[in-house]
């Protein structure tokens, strides 16, 4: 096989790649986007002709992204792309599928995202901003706070991220409802219900977490009707995609107090424009689409890639293979990201 990989990734994984696919012919992409054959010869993107590509954070978060993706999409031999992202809504993924190549995704970011969700909820429940302001003023004041124990959480989407959030929330004593297309029971949730019942499970939820993929069906799932069904004092967390939320409707709902607070990692337009009201909204805690970027993410995603590389070389089924129908349904609705 002819494997295209970022040079930094290859240096990190050289021995493991050799063990998983000893016959692999390498195409290395330098951090500046220069593409080289295994022997060092510089290649034009159209001459790289990879069969397999590992498109991870080393690729997406630097200047190598454009020549790397050009080389992959121009390759007449492309058979499989391992993505370092969990979502499949970026248009490039449809182009990969339309070429007839297989696409697999990564879930190494799920643990970090789940930690971020718990942090955001705890910070609000425990009045973190008020405490920090009091500390700056030198004010000794006792502030009672809400407990997670006994709270009700509705997770809109119950894949790797939703399940990781559920495990953490339940460890604090929360009651968890997971919503997904298939309502099969899961040990991480007290109840798993069909996504179609989302409005039914909002009215008693103290915390609502959006962690589902973005598609034509889920775009603006959190709209005015969604927020009208949420109870006063509740918290909305969005770690899925910005397009899941009707942002003007959310701003209006925050002003009414249902939800009382929003923890937002993603937005419809990214980077978030400087004039966005979310920047300075008193009931919003925001992040720059980075909740999954932790020191452990790369290592976990590397292990998924290496396992799939071994399986690919042996002709075995791949882990986390995307359904082409889902890719086509979501194409063009969001941003590439973790």
C-alpha positions, 0 to 999 in steps of 0.5 A: 500500500502507498501510505500518505502521512504527516512527517511529524506523525510518521516520526512519532509512529515509525516503529508501530507503522512498520509493525502494522504494515511492513510493506507500506510505501511512504509518502511524507508531508512536511509541516510546510506542505512539501510532499516527499516520497519515502526516499526524499524526492519532492512530489507534486500533489498530483503525483503523490497518488496515495492509496491510504491517508492518515488525516489527523490534527497534524494535518488539519491544524497547520499549513500542510492541510491544503496540499495534503487534501489536494494530494488525497483527492487527486489520487486515482488510487485512493482507497481509504482515509482515516480521519482524526475528526469525529464528525463527517460534515465537512464537504471534503469527506463527501468528496472522499466518499464520492471517489469510492474511498472508505472513510473512518473517523476517530473518537480519541477526543471524546474523553477530553470533550466529556471533561470539558462538559463536566467542567462547564456545568460544575463551574456554573453550578458552583458559581465559579465566576462569582467566586473568582470575582470575590477573590479578586475583590478580597471578599470573604463570602460563603456561596451555596451552590447546586449539586450534580447529584440528583440532577437530570441530564438529557444527552442529545446524541449518545455516541462516543462523546455522549457515553463519555459524558454520561459516565462522568455525570452518573459518577456524580450521581446524576440521572442520565437520558441518552437520545439516539436513532436506535433506542437500545439500552446502554449501561451508561444511561438510565434511559435511552430514547429515540431522537424523535422524542427530544422535546419530551425529555427536555422539560425536566432536564437540568442539563441538556448536552448537544453531542450529536452529528450535524446533518440535514435532520439535526440542523437547528434542532435546538430552535425556539421550540426546543428552548421553550421546552427547557425548564428555567434554571437549566444549562445548555451545552453544545459540543457537537457542531454550531449548526445544531443551534439556532443562535438568535433563538438561543440568545432570546431564550437566555434572556428569558432564563430557559436555559439559564446558562450556555456552555458553547464550544462550537458556533455556526461561523468559526472563528466567532466574529468579533461583533458576536453577542456571545463574546460578552453575554453574561450567561455564556461560557464559550470556547474556540472549538477546542474542547477535545484538544487535550494532551491525550487526544493525539495518542488515542487517535494514533492508536485508532489509526494503527489498529485500523492500519493493521486491519486494513493490511490484513483485509479485516473490517475497519473500526468507526467506518462512516456510512456513505449515506450519513456523509452525503447527508451531512456534507457541507453543513459544518466545519472540520474539527475535532 
